[in-house]
Amino acid sequence: MPVAAPVLASFKPARSFGWAWLLGISALVAASAFPLFLPGIVPPEERVALWITAAIMVPLIAFLLATLFSLPAMRYDLTNDELTVSCGPLYRYRVPYAEITSVRRTTLTPTLWSSMRMPGLALGGVLYADVGKVTMCATRMSRDILLVTAGKRRFGITPADEAAFMATLTPLLPRSAQAGPAAPASGTASGVS
């Protein structure tokens, strides 16, 4: 088993109330499933529908609760070789510095299609109209996102202390990425590095 590289610096995400949205959605899903488990509420001829519904709702509730309890563990670690973006055991992405071509603050344009995106929280692969798919591990869904481009992959993060994060990250990047992009990708973006 490979030994994990020592962490040079670890950064927490910016504060948000994304957890409240996730808690609310979890409660709504659980509340809608609750009557299914009350004895006598479902007629015998509809028990198959009960089991089908339960087979869908129970894993969904478990996933939402696992995500909710993973939020306090969200962080961005810098090692000698890579940026590790994680949110508990569910989301973990490694981005080698050698692959990073740019890091910039931007406001992304959301689409109607989403995986795990809501006000104050964006996790996993999320499709944006202006840049395409972005792997998010952020406490904001679109505004003031640090967009890390590594080859064809993009990662969206929101460190609480962005200035300290960039001051620590920049010397670890290849020279071409340290210069930053020549111009912002959209009218709402501003270069950070």
Number of C-alpha atoms within 10 A of each C-alpha: 3 4 5 7 11 11 14 11 15 16 18 17 22 16 13 13 12 21 20 14 15 21 16 12 15 19 15 13 16 16 11 11 18 12 13 17 12 9 8 9 9 14 9 9 8 9 12 10 12 17 13 10 13 16 11 11 17 14 11 15 18 13 14 19 16 14 21 19 14 17 20 13 13 21 24 22 20 25 18 13 16 21 22 17 25 23 23 17 11 13 16 15 17 13 19 16 20 16 16 22 20 23 26 22 22 22 19 23 16 18 12 7 11 16 11 17 23 17 16 20 23 24 25 22 19 21 21 17 12 13 14 15 17 22 21 29 29 31 29 25 26 22 17 18 22 25 24 22 19 18 11 9 14 20 23 30 28 27 23 15 12 18 11 12 19 17 11 15 21 17 11 19 21 15 12 12 22 18 16 17 17 7 10 15 14 13 9 13 18 17 18 19 16
